[in-house]
Amino acid sequence: MKIVLYGRQGCHLCDDAAALLDKLALSYDEVDIDTDPRLLELYNCCVPVVEIDGRVRFRGRVNELLLRRLLSGQAID
């Protein structure tokens, strides 16, 4: 499973998302959207964005219950 957390410095929701991923002992790549104009255009108003296996699953707040369901293989669409 590949997880990417798109966010920016000074974003408390991004910090919360990272803390949740750490709490669940998940390995993830963290990408600062402010370093890439394309990502900035895509995600400027909705960070954090959590992508799992190439699919955006969360924008803004990350819901722990839904994340746990995703990780356990329960379908969420």
mmCIF file of the N, C-alpha and C atoms, coordinates in Angstrom:
data_MODEL
# 
_entry.id   MODEL 
# 
loop_
_atom_site.group_PDB 
_atom_site.id 
_atom_site.type_symbol 
_atom_site.label_atom_id 
_atom_site.label_alt_id 
_atom_site.label_comp_id 
_atom_site.label_asym_id 
_atom_site.label_entity_id 
_atom_site.label_seq_id 
_atom_site.pdbx_PDB_ins_code 
_atom_site.Cartn_x 
_atom_site.Cartn_y 
_atom_site.Cartn_z 
_atom_site.occupancy 
_atom_site.B_iso_or_equiv 
_atom_site.pdbx_formal_charge 
_atom_site.auth_seq_id 
_atom_site.auth_comp_id 
_atom_site.auth_asym_id 
_atom_site.auth_atom_id 
_atom_site.pdbx_PDB_model_num 
ATOM 1   N N  . MET A 1 1  ? 0.850   -1.173 0.000   1.00 0.00 ? 1  MET A N  1 
ATOM 2   C CA . MET A 1 1  ? 0.000   0.000  0.000   1.00 0.00 ? 1  MET A CA 1 
ATOM 3   C C  . MET A 1 1  ? 0.895   1.235  0.000   1.00 0.00 ? 1  MET A C  1 
ATOM 4   N N  . LYS A 1 2  ? 0.599   2.153  -0.900  1.00 0.00 ? 2  LYS A N  1 
ATOM 5   C CA . LYS A 1 2  ? 1.364   3.396  -0.978  1.00 0.00 ? 2  LYS A CA 1 
ATOM 6   C C  . LYS A 1 2  ? 0.459   4.543  -0.539  1.00 0.00 ? 2  LYS A C  1 
ATOM 7   N N  . ILE A 1 3  ? 0.914   5.279  0.470   1.00 0.00 ? 3  ILE A N  1 
ATOM 8   C CA . ILE A 1 3  ? 0.161   6.409  1.002   1.00 0.00 ? 3  ILE A CA 1 
ATOM 9   C C  . ILE A 1 3  ? 0.970   7.677  0.795   1.00 0.00 ? 3  ILE A C  1 
ATOM 10  N N  . VAL A 1 4  ? 0.298   8.718  0.296   1.00 0.00 ? 4  VAL A N  1 
ATOM 11  C CA . VAL A 1 4  ? 0.936   10.021 0.122   1.00 0.00 ? 4  VAL A CA 1 
ATOM 12  C C  . VAL A 1 4  ? 0.077   11.055 0.843   1.00 0.00 ? 4  VAL A C  1 
ATOM 13  N N  . LEU A 1 5  ? 0.719   11.863 1.658   1.00 0.00 ? 5  LEU A N  1 
ATOM 14  C CA . LEU A 1 5  ? 0.068   12.962 2.365   1.00 0.00 ? 5  LEU A CA 1 
ATOM 15  C C  . LEU A 1 5  ? 0.526   14.270 1.720   1.00 0.00 ? 5  LEU A C  1 
ATOM 16  N N  . TYR A 1 6  ? -0.405  14.936 1.054   1.00 0.00 ? 6  TYR A N  1 
ATOM 17  C CA . TYR A 1 6  ? -0.120  16.240 0.458   1.00 0.00 ? 6  TYR A CA 1 
ATOM 18  C C  . TYR A 1 6  ? -0.545  17.310 1.446   1.00 0.00 ? 6  TYR A C  1 
ATOM 19  N N  . GLY A 1 7  ? 0.354   18.240 1.735   1.00 0.00 ? 7  GLY A N  1 
ATOM 20  C CA . GLY A 1 7  ? 0.048   19.288 2.698   1.00 0.00 ? 7  GLY A CA 1 
ATOM 21  C C  . GLY A 1 7  ? 0.971   20.469 2.523   1.00 0.00 ? 7  GLY A C  1 
ATOM 22  N N  . ARG A 1 8  ? 1.043   21.264 3.576   1.00 0.00 ? 8  ARG A N  1 
ATOM 23  C CA . ARG A 1 8  ? 1.928   22.434 3.559   1.00 0.00 ? 8  ARG A CA 1 
ATOM 24  C C  . ARG A 1 8  ? 2.358   22.748 4.977   1.00 0.00 ? 8  ARG A C  1 
ATOM 25  N N  . GLN A 1 9  ? 3.455   23.491 5.079   1.00 0.00 ? 9  GLN A N  1 
ATOM 26  C CA . GLN A 1 9  ? 3.973   23.922 6.372   1.00 0.00 ? 9  GLN A CA 1 
ATOM 27  C C  . GLN A 1 9  ? 2.967   24.854 7.045   1.00 0.00 ? 9  GLN A C  1 
ATOM 28  N N  . GLY A 1 10 ? 2.830   24.734 8.352   1.00 0.00 ? 10 GLY A N  1 
ATOM 29  C CA . GLY A 1 10 ? 1.963   25.623 9.119   1.00 0.00 ? 10 GLY A CA 1 
ATOM 30  C C  . GLY A 1 10 ? 0.491   25.284 9.043   1.00 0.00 ? 10 GLY A C  1 
ATOM 31  N N  . CYS A 1 11 ? 0.146   24.138 8.503   1.00 0.00 ? 11 CYS A N  1 
ATOM 32  C CA . CYS A 1 11 ? -1.253  23.713 8.375   1.00 0.00 ? 11 CYS A CA 1 
ATOM 33  C C  . CYS A 1 11 ? -1.571  22.747 9.518   1.00 0.00 ? 11 CYS A C  1 
ATOM 34  N N  . HIS A 1 12 ? -2.427  23.168 10.443  1.00 0.00 ? 12 HIS A N  1 
ATOM 35  C CA . HIS A 1 12 ? -2.711  22.309 11.601  1.00 0.00 ? 12 HIS A CA 1 
ATOM 36  C C  . HIS A 1 12 ? -3.466  21.044 11.196  1.00 0.00 ? 12 HIS A C  1 
ATOM 37  N N  . LEU A 1 13 ? -4.303  21.111 10.164  1.00 0.00 ? 13 LEU A N  1 
ATOM 38  C CA . LEU A 1 13 ? -4.992  19.899 9.705   1.00 0.00 ? 13 LEU A CA 1 
ATOM 39  C C  . LEU A 1 13 ? -3.999  18.910 9.089   1.00 0.00 ? 13 LEU A C  1 
ATOM 40  N N  . CYS A 1 14 ? -2.982  19.435 8.417   1.00 0.00 ? 14 CYS A N  1 
ATOM 41  C CA . CYS A 1 14 ? -1.928  18.580 7.861   1.00 0.00 ? 14 CYS A CA 1 
ATOM 42  C C  . CYS A 1 14 ? -1.158  17.897 8.984   1.00 0.00 ? 14 CYS A C  1 
ATOM 43  N N  . ASP A 1 15 ? -0.873  18.653 10.035  1.00 0.00 ? 15 ASP A N  1 
ATOM 44  C CA . ASP A 1 15 ? -0.190  18.079 11.200  1.00 0.00 ? 15 ASP A CA 1 
ATOM 45  C C  . ASP A 1 15 ? -1.046  17.001 11.847  1.00 0.00 ? 15 ASP A C  1 
ATOM 46  N N  . ASP A 1 16 ? -2.363  17.246 11.931  1.00 0.00 ? 16 ASP A N  1 
ATOM 47  C CA . ASP A 1 16 ? -3.284  16.247 12.502  1.00 0.00 ? 16 ASP A CA 1 
ATOM 48  C C  . ASP A 1 16 ? -3.294  14.977 11.655  1.00 0.00 ? 16 ASP A C  1 
ATOM 49  N N  . ALA A 1 17 ? -3.318  15.135 10.331  1.00 0.00 ? 17 ALA A N  1 
ATOM 50  C CA . ALA A 1 17 ? -3.327  13.972 9.438   1.00 0.00 ? 17 ALA A CA 1 
ATOM 51  C C  . ALA A 1 17 ? -2.040  13.164 9.598   1.00 0.00 ? 17 ALA A C  1 
ATOM 52  N N  . ALA A 1 18 ? -0.906  13.847 9.657   1.00 0.00 ? 18 ALA A N  1 
ATOM 53  C CA . ALA A 1 18 ? 0.375   13.165 9.841   1.00 0.00 ? 18 ALA A CA 1 
ATOM 54  C C  . ALA A 1 18 ? 0.404   12.433 11.180  1.00 0.00 ? 18 ALA A C  1 
ATOM 55  N N  . ALA A 1 19 ? -0.120  13.068 12.220  1.00 0.00 ? 19 ALA A N  1 
ATOM 56  C CA . ALA A 1 19 ? -0.149  12.439 13.545  1.00 0.00 ? 19 ALA A CA 1 
ATOM 57  C C  . ALA A 1 19 ? -1.012  11.180 13.526  1.00 0.00 ? 19 ALA A C  1 
ATOM 58  N N  . LEU A 1 20 ? -2.131  11.220 12.808  1.00 0.00 ? 20 LEU A N  1 
ATOM 59  C CA . LEU A 1 20 ? -2.994  10.044 12.722  1.00 0.00 ? 20 LEU A CA 1 
ATOM 60  C C  . LEU A 1 20 ? -2.294  8.918  11.965  1.00 0.00 ? 20 LEU A C  1 
ATOM 61  N N  . LEU A 1 21 ? -1.656  9.235  10.857  1.00 0.00 ? 21 LEU A N  1 
ATOM 62  C CA . LEU A 1 21 ? -0.931  8.204  10.111  1.00 0.00 ? 21 LEU A CA 1 
ATOM 63  C C  . LEU A 1 21 ? 0.190   7.611  10.959  1.00 0.00 ? 21 LEU A C  1 
ATOM 64  N N  . ASP A 1 22 ? 0.873   8.461  11.727  1.00 0.00 ? 22 ASP A N  1 
ATOM 65  C CA . ASP A 1 22 ? 1.920   7.977  12.638  1.00 0.00 ? 22 ASP A CA 1 
ATOM 66  C C  . ASP A 1 22 ? 1.319   7.096  13.729  1.00 0.00 ? 22 ASP A C  1 
ATOM 67  N N  . LYS A 1 23 ? 0.203   7.519  14.292  1.00 0.00 ? 23 LYS A N  1 
ATOM 68  C CA . LYS A 1 23 ? -0.474  6.757  15.353  1.00 0.00 ? 23 LYS A CA 1 
ATOM 69  C C  . LYS A 1 23 ? -0.823  5.352  14.875  1.00 0.00 ? 23 LYS A C  1 
ATOM 70  N N  . LEU A 1 24 ? -1.219  5.250  13.610  1.00 0.00 ? 24 LEU A N  1 
ATOM 71  C CA . LEU A 1 24 ? -1.586  3.953  13.047  1.00 0.00 ? 24 LEU A CA 1 
ATOM 72  C C  . LEU A 1 24 ? -0.382  3.203  12.488  1.00 0.00 ? 24 LEU A C  1 
ATOM 73  N N  . ALA A 1 25 ? 0.808   3.763  12.716  1.00 0.00 ? 25 ALA A N  1 
ATOM 74  C CA . ALA A 1 25 ? 2.078   3.156  12.288  1.00 0.00 ? 25 ALA A CA 1 
ATOM 75  C C  . ALA A 1 25 ? 2.098   2.889  10.790  1.00 0.00 ? 25 ALA A C  1 
ATOM 76  N N  . LEU A 1 26 ? 1.586   3.851  10.021  1.00 0.00 ? 26 LEU A N  1 
ATOM 77  C CA . LEU A 1 26 ? 1.564   3.721  8.575   1.00 0.00 ? 26 LEU A CA 1 
ATOM 78  C C  . LEU A 1 26 ? 2.768   4.429  7.966   1.00 0.00 ? 26 LEU A C  1 
ATOM 79  N N  . SER A 1 27 ? 3.330   3.816  6.967   1.00 0.00 ? 27 SER A N  1 
ATOM 80  C CA . SER A 1 27 ? 4.425   4.427  6.226   1.00 0.00 ? 27 SER A CA 1 
ATOM 81  C C  . SER A 1 27 ? 3.812   5.279  5.120   1.00 0.00 ? 27 SER A C  1 
ATOM 82  N N  . TYR A 1 28 ? 4.309   6.508  4.962   1.00 0.00 ? 28 TYR A N  1 
ATOM 83  C CA . TYR A 1 28 ? 3.746   7.401  3.962   1.00 0.00 ? 28 TYR A CA 1 
ATOM 84  C C  . TYR A 1 28 ? 4.796   8.393  3.498   1.00 0.00 ? 28 TYR A C  1 
ATOM 85  N N  . ASP A 1 29 ? 4.573   8.907  2.306   1.00 0.00 ? 29 ASP A N  1 
ATOM 86  C CA . ASP A 1 29 ? 5.404   9.981  1.768   1.00 0.00 ? 29 ASP A CA 1 
ATOM 87  C C  . ASP A 1 29 ? 4.677   11.285 2.028   1.00 0.00 ? 29 ASP A C  1 
ATOM 88  N N  . GLU A 1 30 ? 5.410   12.290 2.452   1.00 0.00 ? 30 GLU A N  1 
ATOM 89  C CA . GLU A 1 30 ? 4.830   13.607 2.708   1.00 0.00 ? 30 GLU A CA 1 
ATOM 90  C C  . GLU A 1 30 ? 5.308   14.569 1.630   1.00 0.00 ? 30 GLU A C  1 
ATOM 91  N N  . VAL A 1 31 ? 4.365   15.247 0.967   1.00 0.00 ? 31 VAL A N  1 
ATOM 92  C CA . VAL A 1 31 ? 4.687   16.150 -0.132  1.00 0.00 ? 31 VAL A CA 1 
ATOM 93  C C  . VAL A 1 31 ? 4.143   17.535 0.195   1.00 0.00 ? 31 VAL A C  1 
ATOM 94  N N  . ASP A 1 32 ? 5.033   18.531 0.135   1.00 0.00 ? 32 ASP A N  1 
ATOM 95  C CA . ASP A 1 32 ? 4.631   19.924 0.360   1.00 0.00 ? 32 ASP A CA 1 
ATOM 96  C C  . ASP A 1 32 ? 4.119   20.477 -0.962  1.00 0.00 ? 32 ASP A C  1 
ATOM 97  N N  . ILE A 1 33 ? 2.827   20.793 -1.028  1.00 0.00 ? 33 ILE A N  1 
ATOM 98  C CA . ILE A 1 33 ? 2.237   21.252 -2.286  1.00 0.00 ? 33 ILE A CA 1 
ATOM 99  C C  . ILE A 1 33 ? 2.800   22.596 -2.733  1.00 0.00 ? 33 ILE A C  1 
ATOM 100 N N  . ASP A 1 34 ? 3.332   23.373 -1.805  1.00 0.00 ? 34 ASP A N  1 
ATOM 101 C CA . ASP A 1 34 ? 3.846   24.692 -2.150  1.00 0.00 ? 34 ASP A CA 1 
ATOM 102 C C  . ASP A 1 34 ? 5.136   24.636 -2.973  1.00 0.00 ? 34 ASP A C  1 
ATOM 103 N N  . THR A 1 35 ? 5.705   23.444 -3.135  1.00 0.00 ? 35 THR A N  1 
ATOM 104 C CA . THR A 1 35 ? 6.935   23.302 -3.920  1.00 0.00 ? 35 THR A CA 1 
ATOM 105 C C  . THR A 1 35 ? 6.656   22.898 -5.366  1.00 0.00 ? 35 THR A C  1 
ATOM 106 N N  . ASP A 1 36 ? 5.394   22.690 -5.705  1.00 0.00 ? 36 ASP A N  1 
ATOM 107 C CA . ASP A 1 36 ? 5.042   22.225 -7.048  1.00 0.00 ? 36 ASP A CA 1 
ATOM 108 C C  . ASP A 1 36 ? 3.807   22.978 -7.540  1.00 0.00 ? 36 ASP A C  1 
ATOM 109 N N  . PRO A 1 37 ? 3.948   23.808 -8.571  1.00 0.00 ? 37 PRO A N  1 
ATOM 110 C CA . PRO A 1 37 ? 2.813   24.612 -9.057  1.00 0.00 ? 37 PRO A CA 1 
ATOM 111 C C  . PRO A 1 37 ? 1.578   23.787 -9.430  1.00 0.00 ? 37 PRO A C  1 
ATOM 112 N N  . ARG A 1 38 ? 1.790   22.615 -9.988  1.00 0.00 ? 38 ARG A N  1 
ATOM 113 C CA . ARG A 1 38 ? 0.654   21.757 -10.369 1.00 0.00 ? 38 ARG A CA 1 
ATOM 114 C C  . ARG A 1 38 ? -0.111  21.286 -9.138  1.00 0.00 ? 38 ARG A C  1 
ATOM 115 N N  . LEU A 1 39 ? 0.623   20.837 -8.119  1.00 0.00 ? 39 LEU A N  1 
ATOM 116 C CA . LEU A 1 39 ? -0.021  20.392 -6.882  1.00 0.00 ? 39 LEU A CA 1 
ATOM 117 C C  . LEU A 1 39 ? -0.691  21.559 -6.167  1.00 0.00 ? 39 LEU A C  1 
ATOM 118 N N  . LEU A 1 40 ? -0.060  22.713 -6.211  1.00 0.00 ? 40 LEU A N  1 
ATOM 119 C CA . LEU A 1 40 ? -0.641  23.905 -5.593  1.00 0.00 ? 40 LEU A CA 1 
ATOM 120 C C  . LEU A 1 40 ? -1.984  24.236 -6.241  1.00 0.00 ? 40 LEU A C  1 
ATOM 121 N N  . GLU A 1 41 ? -2.047  24.126 -7.552  1.00 0.00 ? 41 GLU A N  1 
ATOM 122 C CA . GLU A 1 41 ? -3.297  24.392 -8.259  1.00 0.00 ? 41 GLU A CA 1 
ATOM 123 C C  . GLU A 1 41 ? -4.363  23.354 -7.907  1.00 0.00 ? 41 GLU A C  1 
ATOM 124 N N  . LEU A 1 42 ? -3.966  22.100 -7.797  1.00 0.00 ? 42 LEU A N  1 
ATOM 125 C CA . LEU A 1 42 ? -4.911  21.024 -7.499  1.00 0.00 ? 42 LEU A CA 1 
ATOM 126 C C  . LEU A 1 42 ? -5.440  21.066 -6.068  1.00 0.00 ? 42 LEU A C  1 
ATOM 127 N N  . TYR A 1 43 ? -4.548  21.312 -5.103  1.00 0.00 ? 43 TYR A N  1 
ATOM 128 C CA . TYR A 1 43 ? -4.884  21.090 -3.703  1.00 0.00 ? 43 TYR A CA 1 
ATOM 129 C C  . TYR A 1 43 ? -4.807  22.321 -2.807  1.00 0.00 ? 43 TYR A C  1 
ATOM 130 N N  . ASN A 1 44 ? -4.662  23.498 -3.365  1.00 0.00 ? 44 ASN A N  1 
ATOM 131 C CA . ASN A 1 44 ? -4.439  24.697 -2.569  1.00 0.00 ? 44 ASN A CA 1 
ATOM 132 C C  . ASN A 1 44 ? -5.459  24.895 -1.445  1.00 0.00 ? 44 ASN A C  1 
ATOM 133 N N  . CYS A 1 45 ? -6.717  24.688 -1.726  1.00 0.00 ? 45 CYS A N  1 
ATOM 134 C CA . CYS A 1 45 ? -7.774  24.986 -0.741  1.00 0.00 ? 45 CYS A CA 1 
ATOM 135 C C  . CYS A 1 45 ? -8.304  23.762 -0.018  1.00 0.00 ? 45 CYS A C  1 
ATOM 136 N N  . CYS A 1 46 ? -7.649  22.625 -0.171  1.00 0.00 ? 46 CYS A N  1 
ATOM 137 C CA . CYS A 1 46 ? -8.238  21.425 0.439   1.00 0.00 ? 46 CYS A CA 1 
ATOM 138 C C  . CYS A 1 46 ? -7.228  20.528 1.143   1.00 0.00 ? 46 CYS A C  1 
ATOM 139 N N  . VAL A 1 47 ? -6.077  21.066 1.539   1.00 0.00 ? 47 VAL A N  1 
ATOM 140 C CA . VAL A 1 47 ? -5.103  20.243 2.259   1.00 0.00 ? 47 VAL A CA 1 
ATOM 141 C C  . VAL A 1 47 ? -5.571  20.011 3.693   1.00 0.00 ? 47 VAL A C  1 
ATOM 142 N N  . PRO A 1 48 ? -5.203  18.916 4.278   1.00 0.00 ? 48 PRO A N  1 
ATOM 143 C CA . PRO A 1 48 ? -4.396  17.850 3.701   1.00 0.00 ? 48 PRO A CA 1 
ATOM 144 C C  . PRO A 1 48 ? -5.203  16.985 2.736   1.00 0.00 ? 48 PRO A C  1 
ATOM 145 N N  . VAL A 1 49 ? -4.462  16.351 1.842   1.00 0.00 ? 49 VAL A N  1 
ATOM 146 C CA . VAL A 1 49 ? -5.040  15.373 0.928   1.00 0.00 ? 49 VAL A CA 1 
ATOM 147 C C  . VAL A 1 49 ? -4.286  14.075 1.165   1.00 0.00 ? 49 VAL A C  1 
ATOM 148 N N  . VAL A 1 50 ? -5.037  13.002 1.386   1.00 0.00 ? 50 VAL A N  1 
ATOM 149 C CA . VAL A 1 50 ? -4.411  11.696 1.581   1.00 0.00 ? 50 VAL A CA 1 
ATOM 150 C C  . VAL A 1 50 ? -4.781  10.822 0.390   1.00 0.00 ? 50 VAL A C  1 
ATOM 151 N N  . GLU A 1 51 ? -3.740  10.344 -0.269  1.00 0.00 ? 51 GLU A N  1 
ATOM 152 C CA . GLU A 1 51 ? -3.898  9.471  -1.431  1.00 0.00 ? 51 GLU A CA 1 
ATOM 153 C C  . GLU A 1 51 ? -3.435  8.076  -1.028  1.00 0.00 ? 51 GLU A C  1 
ATOM 154 N N  . ILE A 1 52 ? -4.252  7.083  -1.328  1.00 0.00 ? 52 ILE A N  1 
ATOM 155 C CA . ILE A 1 52 ? -3.902  5.698  -1.020  1.00 0.00 ? 52 ILE A CA 1 
ATOM 156 C C  . ILE A 1 52 ? -3.938  4.907  -2.318  1.00 0.00 ? 52 ILE A C  1 
ATOM 157 N N  . ASP A 1 53 ? -2.801  4.320  -2.655  1.00 0.00 ? 53 ASP A N  1 
ATOM 158 C CA . ASP A 1 53 ? -2.662  3.554  -3.894  1.00 0.00 ? 53 ASP A CA 1 
ATOM 159 C C  . ASP A 1 53 ? -3.165  4.325  -5.106  1.00 0.00 ? 53 ASP A C  1 
ATOM 160 N N  . GLY A 1 54 ? -2.775  5.599  -5.183  1.00 0.00 ? 54 GLY A N  1 
ATOM 161 C CA . GLY A 1 54 ? -3.077  6.412  -6.341  1.00 0.00 ? 54 GLY A CA 1 
ATOM 162 C C  . GLY A 1 54 ? -4.464  7.024  -6.377  1.00 0.00 ? 54 GLY A C  1 
ATOM 163 N N  . ARG A 1 55 ? -5.246  6.807  -5.335  1.00 0.00 ? 55 ARG A N  1 
ATOM 164 C CA . ARG A 1 55 ? -6.611  7.330  -5.298  1.00 0.00 ? 55 ARG A CA 1 
ATOM 165 C C  . ARG A 1 55 ? -6.773  8.281  -4.112  1.00 0.00 ? 55 ARG A C  1 
ATOM 166 N N  . VAL A 1 56 ? -7.242  9.490  -4.390  1.00 0.00 ? 56 VAL A N  1 
ATOM 167 C CA . VAL A 1 56 ? -7.473  10.456 -3.311  1.00 0.00 ? 56 VAL A CA 1 
ATOM 168 C C  . VAL A 1 56 ? -8.624  9.943  -2.451  1.00 0.00 ? 56 VAL A C  1 
ATOM 169 N N  . ARG A 1 57 ? -8.352  9.778  -1.162  1.00 0.00 ? 57 ARG A N  1 
ATOM 170 C CA . ARG A 1 57 ? -9.354  9.252  -0.233  1.00 0.00 ? 57 ARG A CA 1 
ATOM 171 C C  . ARG A 1 57 ? -9.855  10.295 0.758   1.00 0.00 ? 57 ARG A C  1 
ATOM 172 N N  . PHE A 1 58 ? -9.023  11.278 1.083   1.00 0.00 ? 58 PHE A N  1 
ATOM 173 C CA . PHE A 1 58 ? -9.420  12.315 2.035   1.00 0.00 ? 58 PHE A CA 1 
ATOM 174 C C  . PHE A 1 58 ? -8.927  13.667 1.563   1.00 0.00 ? 58 PHE A C  1 
ATOM 175 N N  . ARG A 1 59 ? -9.756  14.672 1.773   1.00 0.00 ? 59 ARG A N  1 
ATOM 176 C CA . ARG A 1 59 ? -9.400  16.077 1.565   1.00 0.00 ? 59 ARG A CA 1 
ATOM 177 C C  . ARG A 1 59 ? -9.856  16.817 2.814   1.00 0.00 ? 59 ARG A C  1 
ATOM 178 N N  . GLY A 1 60 ? -8.990  17.664 3.342   1.00 0.00 ? 60 GLY A N  1 
ATOM 179 C CA . GLY A 1 60 ? -9.338  18.355 4.586   1.00 0.00 ? 60 GLY A CA 1 
ATOM 180 C C  . GLY A 1 60 ? -9.126  17.419 5.757   1.00 0.00 ? 60 GLY A C  1 
ATOM 181 N N  . ARG A 1 61 ? -10.062 17.338 6.627   1.00 0.00 ? 61 ARG A N  1 
ATOM 182 C CA . ARG A 1 61 ? -9.928  16.454 7.794   1.00 0.00 ? 61 ARG A CA 1 
ATOM 183 C C  . ARG A 1 61 ? -9.909  14.980 7.382   1.00 0.00 ? 61 ARG A C  1 
ATOM 184 N N  . VAL A 1 62 ? -9.061  14.217 8.061   1.00 0.00 ? 62 VAL A N  1 
ATOM 185 C CA . VAL A 1 62 ? -8.990  12.783 7.817   1.00 0.00 ? 62 VAL A CA 1 
ATOM 186 C C  . VAL A 1 62 ? -9.788  12.095 8.914   1.00 0.00 ? 62 VAL A C  1 
ATOM 187 N N  . ASN A 1 63 ? -10.797 11.338 8.527   1.00 0.00 ? 63 ASN A N  1 
ATOM 188 C CA . ASN A 1 63 ? -11.668 10.645 9.465   1.00 0.00 ? 63 ASN A CA 1 
ATOM 189 C C  . ASN A 1 63 ? -11.011 9.320  9.850   1.00 0.00 ? 63 ASN A C  1 
ATOM 190 N N  . GLU A 1 64 ? -10.692 9.190  11.132  1.00 0.00 ? 64 GLU A N  1 
ATOM 191 C CA . GLU A 1 64 ? -9.982  7.992  11.593  1.00 0.00 ? 64 GLU A CA 1 
ATOM 192 C C  . GLU A 1 64 ? -10.786 6.721  11.351  1.00 0.00 ? 64 GLU A C  1 
ATOM 193 N N  . LEU A 1 65 ? -12.082 6.751  11.614  1.00 0.00 ? 65 LEU A N  1 
ATOM 194 C CA . LEU A 1 65 ? -12.915 5.560  11.426  1.00 0.00 ? 65 LEU A CA 1 
ATOM 195 C C  . LEU A 1 65 ? -12.931 5.130  9.955   1.00 0.00 ? 65 LEU A C  1 
ATOM 196 N N  . LEU A 1 66 ? -13.117 6.081  9.055   1.00 0.00 ? 66 LEU A N  1 
ATOM 197 C CA . LEU A 1 66 ? -13.115 5.741  7.634   1.00 0.00 ? 66 LEU A CA 1 
ATOM 198 C C  . LEU A 1 66 ? -11.750 5.244  7.177   1.00 0.00 ? 66 LEU A C  1 
ATOM 199 N N  . LEU A 1 67 ? -10.691 5.843  7.694   1.00 0.00 ? 67 LEU A N  1 
ATOM 200 C CA . LEU A 1 67 ? -9.346  5.389  7.352   1.00 0.00 ? 67 LEU A CA 1 
ATOM 201 C C  . LEU A 1 67 ? -9.132  3.956  7.823   1.00 0.00 ? 67 LEU A C  1 
ATOM 202 N N  . ARG A 1 68 ? -9.553  3.661  9.043   1.00 0.00 ? 68 ARG A N  1 
ATOM 203 C CA . ARG A 1 68 ? -9.416  2.291  9.559   1.00 0.00 ? 68 ARG A CA 1 
ATOM 204 C C  . ARG A 1 68 ? -10.205 1.299  8.700   1.00 0.00 ? 68 ARG A C  1 
ATOM 205 N N  . ARG A 1 69 ? -11.398 1.694  8.256   1.00 0.00 ? 69 ARG A N  1 
ATOM 206 C CA . ARG A 1 69 ? -12.202 0.824  7.382   1.00 0.00 ? 69 ARG A CA 1 
ATOM 207 C C  . ARG A 1 69 ? -11.491 0.580  6.059   1.00 0.00 ? 69 ARG A C  1 
ATOM 208 N N  . LEU A 1 70 ? -10.913 1.633  5.503   1.00 0.00 ? 70 LEU A N  1 
ATOM 209 C CA . LEU A 1 70 ? -10.163 1.488  4.268   1.00 0.00 ? 70 LEU A CA 1 
ATOM 210 C C  . LEU A 1 70 ? -9.007  0.498  4.437   1.00 0.00 ? 70 LEU A C  1 
ATOM 211 N N  . LEU A 1 71 ? -8.309  0.658  5.539   1.00 0.00 ? 71 LEU A N  1 
ATOM 212 C CA . LEU A 1 71 ? -7.148  -0.194 5.792   1.00 0.00 ? 71 LEU A CA 1 
ATOM 213 C C  . LEU A 1 71 ? -7.538  -1.649 6.035   1.00 0.00 ? 71 LEU A C  1 
ATOM 214 N N  . SER A 1 72 ? -8.732  -1.856 6.553   1.00 0.00 ? 72 SER A N  1 
ATOM 215 C CA . SER A 1 72 ? -9.173  -3.229 6.820   1.00 0.00 ? 72 SER A CA 1 
ATOM 216 C C  . SER A 1 72 ? -9.807  -3.871 5.598   1.00 0.00 ? 72 SER A C  1 
ATOM 217 N N  . GLY A 1 73 ? -9.896  -3.100 4.491   1.00 0.00 ? 73 GLY A N  1 
ATOM 218 C CA . GLY A 1 73 ? -10.413 -3.668 3.254   1.00 0.00 ? 73 GLY A CA 1 
ATOM 219 C C  . GLY A 1 73 ? -11.900 -3.492 3.051   1.00 0.00 ? 73 GLY A C  1 
ATOM 220 N N  . GLN A 1 74 ? -12.582 -2.769 3.925   1.00 0.00 ? 74 GLN A N  1 
ATOM 221 C CA . GLN A 1 74 ? -14.004 -2.508 3.724   1.00 0.00 ? 74 GLN A CA 1 
ATOM 222 C C  . GLN A 1 74 ? -14.168 -1.459 2.648   1.00 0.00 ? 74 GLN A C  1 
ATOM 223 N N  . ALA A 1 75 ? -15.063 -1.694 1.749   1.00 0.00 ? 75 ALA A N  1 
ATOM 224 C CA . ALA A 1 75 ? -15.271 -0.770 0.625   1.00 0.00 ? 75 ALA A CA 1 
ATOM 225 C C  . ALA A 1 75 ? -15.824 0.563  1.096   1.00 0.00 ? 75 ALA A C  1 
ATOM 226 N N  . ILE A 1 76 ? -15.221 1.621  0.581   1.00 0.00 ? 76 ILE A N  1 
ATOM 227 C CA . ILE A 1 76 ? -15.691 2.986  0.844   1.00 0.00 ? 76 ILE A CA 1 
ATOM 228 C C  . ILE A 1 76 ? -15.593 3.734  -0.473  1.00 0.00 ? 76 ILE A C  1 
ATOM 229 N N  . ASP A 1 77 ? -16.717 4.153  -0.993  1.00 0.00 ? 77 ASP A N  1 
ATOM 230 C CA . ASP A 1 77 ? -16.703 4.916  -2.249  1.00 0.00 ? 77 ASP A CA 1 
ATOM 231 C C  . ASP A 1 77 ? -17.522 6.151  -2.147  1.00 0.00 ? 77 ASP A C  1 
# 
